[in-house]
């Protein structure tokens, strides 16, 4: 399930463990939020269903206003 991956990426991002520049780390975070396999719910939908909205809120909180707008408009 993508939520486990999202939780790991958020934790790594928060603790600066991705060993990447800011842009690459943000791209990885955005990809984790957006990615869904065909026929599978997006991580945002999965979070709601799994009661893990806190993880998604935390991830979205790490984004700038412009990045949030892109995420929600995609």
C-alpha positions, 0 to 999 in steps of 0.5 A: 500500500502506498501509505506506508511508502508515504509515511516513510518519505514524510519521516525521512523528509522531516528528518532530512534523511533523503540525502537529496537537495530540496528540489529532489526531496520535494519531487519525491514527496509530491510523487508519493502523494500523487502516485496511484496504480491503475485501478487503485485509490490515490494516497490521499484517498487511501489515507482517508479510508485508512484513517491516516489523514495526519500523515497526509496533512503532515506531508502537505504541510511540508509543501509550499502554497504553490506546490499544494495548488499543483497537487490539488489541481492535478 
